[in-house]
């Protein structure tokens, strides 16, 4: 086969299902990309400077890559991952790239391999496998292309056919890069999303100082419950002024609470004084999910809940390298009981949109699909993070469609920091969905015209509608 990727990638091996999948994919493969949730750096689009080198673009910032290498004994320092204390790490991009290439075989059979092969072939024109012997040649090819104007961030944004992309900023962010983008007159649509974890989670580092800062920038007294809630409202409105259509909440669990105003105020006062009672801290996080849902009901921001990750599982790596270094591990997650206080409060609101994600696949058929299949406020986010893979996407469709259908889901979002992989990730999702729809047609469970309509919905329309874009 020519190239690194096969045109029938992820389709049935043969027969009618293969033919149908090809036709479905041909009809949607060139649709614009809607990327409603991700973590690319708005600075890239604001400054539009060339990406520095292949290692800094593809290896150093991507925890999907360095967690695999670390698991096989490669030190993070040797991959150029910065340390919090400034202690030395590898700074030679060629050395980092060579080390990555020498270990590329470790990604065989993984979604990371699919994405990277797609990037190498379709973005950089490389059709020769990456390994130790080709590392230098491929580095030179990529490095030369990155110096060209048509490989700068804005040019790639347009080349990728991205209609809109949402970055994710913390509640204390001044959104200066979004202001730069807006003031530049560039027509690319880059919006933000409100991520308040640092000021709603008492276990977040610097929580008390974060609340002080929240009060300063919002002009509210965050020493009081009423002032604290007003500060959130002010910040949400500020984020909306820079295009935000959603908020994002990365809580350890999906636990919610619906306390009386007096009880919530009393709890906040104890938390503000620095309560070390774990039950009170958990209850405060739970109450804040419900408060955020009520604010979404009022201001229209779509609410995303991303629970179920034991973040920074290794204290040693966290202390040396900080957050998001590959040590976030899925945990068992309860939804039916955990969400009930929130749903009792706002679950029947037809104009509210709450998108649920999970890292616990056992909850798909048992809890998530039945919940989203009846509560008007709920939708199911796509297979996420560890399940952002062909098998994970198939399992998601198989276990949720029969109860929640397609229209209580929200299409696909790439949730990535790795900007060059965005087209690859969306193509994988589109291929998996086309293969799933083709199977339904081949089994006489879906008309072919319906499959074509659904393929477009899953690739484009549902995400655009769900995120109010």
C-alpha positions in Angstrom: 0.0 0.0 0.0 1.2 3.5 -0.7 1.5 5.9 2.2 1.0 5.3 5.9 -2.8 5.2 6.0 -5.2 3.0 4.0 -8.2 4.6 2.3 -10.4 1.9 3.9 -9.0 2.5 7.4 -11.5 1.3 10.1 -14.1 0.1 7.6 -15.4 -3.4 7.4 -13.0 -5.8 5.6 -15.3 -6.6 2.8 -18.9 -6.9 1.6 -21.8 -4.5 1.5 -20.9 -2.8 4.8 -17.5 -1.8 3.3 -19.2 -0.3 0.2 -21.7 1.6 2.3 -19.1 2.9 4.6 -17.0 4.2 1.7 -20.1 6.0 0.3 -21.0 7.5 3.7 -17.4 8.7 4.3 -17.1 10.2 0.9 -20.2 12.4 1.6 -18.8 13.8 4.9 -15.0 13.7 4.9 -14.7 17.3 3.6 -17.2 18.8 6.0 -15.8 21.7 8.1 -14.5 20.8 11.5 -16.4 21.9 14.6 -14.0 21.6 17.6 -16.2 22.8 20.5 -13.9 21.6 23.3 -10.1 21.4 23.4 -6.9 22.8 24.9 -4.9 24.3 22.1 -3.1 27.5 23.0 -4.8 30.7 21.9 -1.4 32.3 21.8 -0.7 30.4 18.6 -3.5 32.0 16.7 -2.9 35.4 18.3 0.8 35.7 17.4 0.7 33.4 14.4 4.4 32.7 14.7 6.0 29.6 13.2 6.0 26.5 15.4 9.5 26.2 16.7 10.5 22.6 15.7 9.1 19.1 15.2 9.8 18.1 18.8 8.1 21.1 20.4 5.2 20.7 18.0 4.6 17.0 18.2 6.3 15.4 21.2 7.0 17.7 24.2 3.4 19.0 24.8 1.5 15.7 24.1 0.9 13.5 27.2 -0.5 10.7 24.9 3.1 10.4 23.6 5.3 10.9 26.6 3.2 8.7 29.0 3.8 5.7 26.7 7.5 6.4 26.5 7.7 7.0 30.3 6.0 3.6 30.9 8.9 2.0 29.0 11.6 3.7 31.0 12.2 7.0 29.0 12.7 9.9 31.4 10.4 12.9 30.9 13.5 15.1 31.2 15.0 13.3 28.2 11.8 14.3 26.2 12.2 17.9 27.0 9.2 18.1 29.4 9.8 21.2 31.6 10.3 20.8 35.3 8.6 23.1 37.8 11.8 24.1 39.5 13.7 24.7 36.3 16.1 21.8 36.7 17.8 20.7 33.5 16.0 18.8 30.8 16.9 18.0 27.2 16.8 21.1 25.0 18.2 19.7 21.7 15.0 19.1 19.6 16.8 16.7 17.4 17.8 14.5 20.3 14.2 14.6 21.6 12.9 13.7 18.1 15.4 10.9 17.7 14.5 9.4 21.1 10.8 9.5 20.1 11.5 7.9 16.7 13.5 5.1 18.2 10.5 4.2 20.4 7.8 4.8 17.8 7.1 1.1 17.6 5.6 1.3 21.1 2.5 2.9 19.6 1.6 0.0 17.4 -2.1 -0.6 17.5 -2.9 2.6 19.5 -5.0 5.5 18.4 -1.9 7.7 18.9 -0.3 5.8 16.0 -3.3 6.4 13.8 -3.2 10.1 14.5 0.5 10.5 14.1 0.7 8.5 10.8 -2.2 10.7 9.5 -0.2 13.9 10.5 3.0 12.7 8.9 1.4 11.7 5.7 -1.3 14.2 5.1 0.2 17.3 6.7 3.9 16.8 6.0 3.8 14.5 2.9 5.8 11.7 4.6 5.0 8.2 3.4 7.9 6.3 4.9 7.5 4.8 8.4 9.1 6.7 11.3 11.9 4.8 13.0 15.5 5.3 14.1 16.8 5.1 10.6 14.3 7.7 9.1 14.3 10.0 12.2 16.8 12.6 10.9 15.3 12.7 7.4 11.8 13.2 8.7 12.9 15.8 11.1 14.5 17.8 8.3 11.4 17.6 6.2 9.1 18.7 9.0 11.5 21.5 10.2 11.8 22.9 6.7 8.0 23.0 6.2 7.4 24.7 9.6 9.4 27.7 8.4 6.9 28.3 5.6 4.1 30.8 5.9 1.5 28.2 4.9 2.5 26.1 8.0 1.9 28.9 10.5 -1.1 28.4 13.0 -3.6 30.6 11.1 -2.8 29.0 7.7 -3.1 25.5 9.2 -6.4 26.5 10.9 -7.7 27.4 7.5 -6.2 24.4 5.7 -7.7 22.1 8.3 -11.1 23.6 7.4 -11.9 24.4 11.0 -15.1 26.4 11.3 -14.7 27.1 15.0 -12.4 25.9 17.7 -12.9 26.4 21.5 -9.9 26.7 23.8 -10.3 26.3 27.5 -9.2 28.9 30.0 -9.4 29.1 33.8 -11.7 31.5 35.6 -8.7 33.8 36.5 -7.4 34.1 32.9 -7.4 37.6 31.4 -8.1 36.2 27.9 -5.4 38.5 26.5 -4.7 36.2 23.6 -8.4 36.0 22.7 -8.4 39.8 22.7 -5.4 39.9 20.4 -7.1 37.5 18.0 -10.3 39.6 18.0 -8.4 42.9 17.5 -6.3 41.4 14.7 -9.2 41.3 12.3 -8.4 37.7 11.3 -11.6 35.8 10.4 -10.8 32.5 12.1 -13.3 31.7 14.8 -11.4 30.9 18.1 -13.6 31.1 21.2 -12.9 30.4 24.9 -14.7 28.2 27.4 -15.1 28.8 31.2 -13.1 26.4 33.4 -13.6 27.3 37.1 -11.9 24.3 38.7 -9.3 26.4 40.5 -12.0 28.5 42.3 -14.6 25.8 43.0 -12.4 22.9 44.2 -11.0 23.4 47.7 -8.3 20.8 47.0 -6.9 22.8 44.0 -3.5 24.2 44.8 -3.7 27.8 46.0 -7.5 27.7 46.4 -7.8 30.5 49.1 -5.5 32.8 47.1 -7.4 32.0 44.0 -10.6 33.1 45.6 -9.0 36.4 46.6 -7.8 36.9 43.0 -11.3 36.0 41.7 -12.8 38.8 43.9 -10.2 41.3 42.7 -10.7 40.8 39.0 -14.5 40.5 39.2 -14.9 43.4 41.6 -16.8 41.2 44.1 -16.4 40.3 47.7 -15.5 36.6 47.6 -15.4 36.5 51.4 -19.2 36.1 51.2 -21.3 33.5 49.6 -23.4 36.0 47.6 -20.3 37.9 46.5 -18.6 34.6 45.5 -21.5 33.6 43.3 -21.7 37.1 41.8 -18.0 36.8 40.9 -18.7 33.7 38.9 -21.5 35.4 37.1 -19.2 38.3 36.3 -16.5 36.0 34.9 -18.9 34.0 32.9 -20.3 37.1 31.3 -16.7 38.2 30.5 -15.9 34.8 28.9 -19.2 35.1 26.9 -17.9 38.4 25.6 -15.1 36.5 24.0 -17.3 34.0 22.3 -17.7 31.4 25.1 -20.7 29.1 24.6 -19.8 26.6 27.3 -18.3 26.0 30.7 -16.2 23.0 31.6 -15.9 21.2 35.0 -13.3 18.6 35.7 -14.4 17.2 39.0 -13.1 14.0 40.6 -16.7 12.7 40.8 -20.1 13.5 39.4 -21.5 14.1 42.9 -23.9 17.0 43.2 -25.8 18.6 46.1 -28.8 21.0 46.4 -28.5 22.7 49.7 -30.7 25.4 51.0 -29.4 28.9 50.6 -28.6 29.1 54.3 -26.9 25.7 54.4 -24.8 26.6 51.3 -23.8 29.9 52.8 -22.7 28.2 56.0 -20.7 25.6 54.1 -19.0 28.3 52.1 -18.0 30.1 55.2 -16.4 27.0 56.6 -14.6 26.3 53.3 -13.4 29.9 53.1 -11.9 29.7 56.5 -9.9 26.7 55.3 -11.8 23.7 56.5 -9.7 20.5 56.3 -12.8 18.3 56.7 -12.8 16.1 53.5 -16.6 15.6 53.7 -17.2 19.3 53.7 -14.8 19.9 50.8 -16.5 17.1 48.7 -19.9 18.6 49.6 -18.7 22.1 48.4 -17.6 20.7 45.1 -21.0 18.9 44.8 -22.9 22.1 45.6 -20.9 24.1 43.1 -21.8 21.8 40.2 -25.5 22.5 40.9 -24.8 26.2 41.3 -23.0 26.2 37.9 -26.0 24.4 36.4 -28.3 27.0 37.7 -26.1 29.7 36.2 -26.1 27.9 32.9 -29.9 27.9 33.0 -29.8 31.6 33.4 -27.0 32.7 31.1 -27.2 30.0 28.4 -23.7 28.5 28.7 -23.6 24.8 27.8 -22.3 22.9 30.9 -19.8 20.2 30.4 -19.1 17.8 33.2 -15.9 15.7 32.9 -15.7 13.5 36.1 -14.0 10.3 37.0 -10.3 11.0 36.7 -7.9 10.5 39.6 -5.7 13.4 38.5 -2.0 13.5 39.1 -1.9 10.0 40.5 1.9 10.1 41.0 2.8 12.7 43.6 6.4 12.5 42.6 5.7 13.4 39.0 3.2 16.1 40.0 5.7 17.7 42.4 8.4 17.7 39.7 6.5 18.4 36.5 3.0 19.7 37.5 -0.4 18.9 36.0 -1.3 17.1 32.8 1.8 14.8 32.6 0.0 11.6 31.8 -0.8 10.4 35.3 -4.5 11.0 35.3 -6.2 7.6 35.8 -9.9 6.7 35.2 -11.9 5.7 38.3 -15.4 4.1 38.8 -18.0 6.8 38.6 -21.6 6.9 39.8 -24.1 9.0 37.9 -27.7 8.0 38.7 -27.4 8.8 42.4 -24.6 11.4 42.1 -26.5 13.6 39.7 -29.9 13.3 41.3 -29.8 16.5 43.4 -28.8 18.5 40.3 -31.4 16.9 38.2 -34.1 17.4 40.8 -33.2 21.1 40.6 -32.8 21.7 36.8 -33.0 18.4 35.0 -36.3 19.0 33.4 -35.3 22.4 32.0 -35.7 22.1 28.2 -33.5 25.2 27.4 -30.6 23.9 29.6 -27.9 21.8 28.1 -25.6 19.7 30.3 -23.2 17.4 28.5 -22.0 14.4 30.4 -18.6 12.7 29.8 -17.2 9.6 31.4 -14.1 7.6 31.8 -16.1 4.7 33.2 -17.4 2.7 30.3 -19.4 0.4 32.6 -21.8 3.4 33.1 -22.8 3.8 29.4 -25.7 1.3 29.2 -26.4 1.1 32.9 -26.7 4.9 33.8 -25.7 7.4 31.2 -27.8 6.4 28.2 -31.0 5.9 30.3 -30.4 9.3 32.0 -29.8 11.2 28.7 -32.6 9.2 27.2 -35.2 10.9 29.4 -33.9 14.1 31.0 -34.3 17.0 28.6 -31.3 18.8 30.0 -28.8 16.0 29.5 -26.8 15.0 26.5 -23.9 12.5 26.2 -20.5 13.7 25.3 -18.4 11.4 23.0 -16.0 8.7 24.0 -13.3 10.7 25.8 -9.6 10.6 26.6 -8.7 7.0 27.2 -11.6 5.9 25.1 -11.0 8.3 22.2 -10.1 5.3 20.1 -11.8 3.2 17.4 -12.7 0.5 19.9 -13.8 3.1 22.5 -16.0 4.9 19.9 -17.6 1.7 18.7 -18.4 0.6 22.3 -19.9 4.1 22.9 -22.3 3.8 19.9 -23.1 0.1 20.7 -23.9 0.7 24.4 -25.7 4.1 24.1 -27.7 4.2 20.9 -30.3 1.6 21.7 -31.4 3.7 24.8 -30.4 7.3 24.1 -30.5 7.2 20.3 -28.1 9.4 18.2 -29.8 12.7 18.9 -29.1 12.7 22.6 -25.4 12.7 21.8 -23.3 15.7 20.6 -21.1 14.4 17.8 -17.4 14.4 18.3 -14.9 16.8 20.0 -11.2 16.2 19.9 -10.3 17.5 23.4 -6.7 17.9 22.4 -3.6 20.1 22.9 -2.0 18.6 19.8 -3.1 21.1 17.1 -1.8 19.1 14.1 -3.7 16.0 15.1 -7.2 17.7 14.9 -8.0 16.6 11.4 -6.7 13.1 12.1 -8.9 12.7 15.2 -12.0 14.0 13.4 -11.3 11.7 10.5 -11.0 8.6 12.8 -14.3 9.6 14.5 -16.0 10.0 11.2 -14.8 6.7 9.9 -15.9 4.8 13.0 -19.4 6.4 12.8 -19.6 5.6 9.1 -18.6 2.0 9.8 -21.2 1.8 12.5 -24.0 3.2 10.4 -23.0 1.0 7.5 -23.4 -2.0 9.7 -26.9 -0.9 10.7 -27.8 -0.6 7.0 -26.3 -3.9 6.1 -28.3 -5.5 8.9 -31.4 -3.9 7.6 -31.9 -1.8 10.7 -31.5 1.6 9.0 -32.3 2.9 5.6 -29.4 4.1 3.5 -30.8 7.6 3.1 -31.1 7.8 6.9 -27.5 6.7 7.3 -26.3 9.5 5.0 -28.3 12.1 7.0 -27.0 10.7 10.3 -23.4 10.7 9.1 -23.6 14.4 8.5 -25.3 15.0 11.9 -22.6 13.0 13.7 -19.7 14.7 11.9 -21.0 18.3 12.0 -24.5 19.3 12.9 -25.0 17.7 16.3 -21.8 19.4 17.8 -22.7 22.7 16.3 -26.2 22.5 17.7 -25.3 21.1 21.1 -22.7 23.8 21.7 -24.9 26.6 20.3 -22.3 27.5 17.7 
